[in-house]
Amino acid sequence: MSRAQFVVRRLAQMVPVVFGITLVVFILLQMIPGDPAATMLGIHATPESIAALRHELGLDRPIWEQYLRYVSNILTLDLGESLKYKASVSSLLQDRLLLTLQLIAYATLIIVAIALPLGIASAVWKDSLFDQIVRALLMVTMVMPGFWIGIVLLTVFSVKFGLFPVSGAGDGPVDRMHHLLLPALTIALGIVPLLVRALRGSILEAMQADYVRTARAKGLNSAGVVTGHVLRNALIPAVTLLGLSIGYLMGGTVVVENVFSLPGAGKLLVDAIGARDYPVVQSTTLVFAILVILVNLATDLIYTLLDPRVRVG
């Protein structure tokens, strides 16, 4: 099977998964207590005005009819209109999703920049003082909640020393990178310990292989053996873990964007849940799910580049 056929096959498999996600999200939203119409009209709304708004929004229709209407709108790429913002959901996501994607990409770069050298160094200098210090620090970081790390970084570097802004996304590429550094670092610190442990373990395992002994017999030092022979094979488990962590990254943006007051899709999702804004919640969740599926597909394709023994079929 060629890579193109593999991609087409995986994209076809996405269709039932996506519709399954829409069904689960729709049912969960219906279980949330509260009435969107009453929330929109406020505490002084009359039963008549609430009933009229429910009829206008189609909330008085049977559940199955509401779901079929939602699915038919998705098939026509119509994500509906926000109940809270009175704007199309597509325009809201277009404005905010870009910031979230930039935050995820920034966090991924930080993860690779930290985890790759630490994982290699810890494996090469196994059980040394450096290795023990790194493992201890990562253990502390791993057990700390993401929102707590964000609050600590915000308090120290933004409030106390004033090195970074407290909120906002910035204007222009350089200013945006400055604004997003602490949020991206907050997300990255939750995944770096897992990636360092996976990379360290895979490198140590690969260094016991026969081809490594042959390379050492030829006179290569540890650095040459790791970079020239071990690293490519050892990266496969780390790439797997990083690909699976994309879902965590998506969830991390929801928390981090609220901690740092970033106007991204994650904050939009939380605000929409609080306002019972069904169209925004459903569409944002669907977009996040599709992004996770696409990243997993890209991860599978990267396998074939790292290891020719892996076949797309």
Buried (B, 14 or more C-beta within 10 A) or exposed (E): EEEEEBBEEBEEEBEEEBBEBBEEBBEEBEEEEEBBBBBBBEEEBEEEBBEBBBEEBEBEBEEEEBBEEBEEBBEEEBBBBBBBBEEBBBEBBEBBBEBBBBBBEBBBEBBBEBBBEBBBBBBBBEEEEBBEEBBEBBEEBBEEEBBEBBBEBBEEBBEEEEEBBEEEBBEEEEEBEBBBBBBBBBBBBBBBBBBBBBBBBBBBBBBEEEEBEEBBEEEBEEEBBBEEBBBEBBBBBBBBBBBBBBBBBBBBBBBBBBBBBBBBBBBBBBBBBEBBBBBBBBBBBBBBBBBBBBBBBEBBBBBBEBBEEEEBE
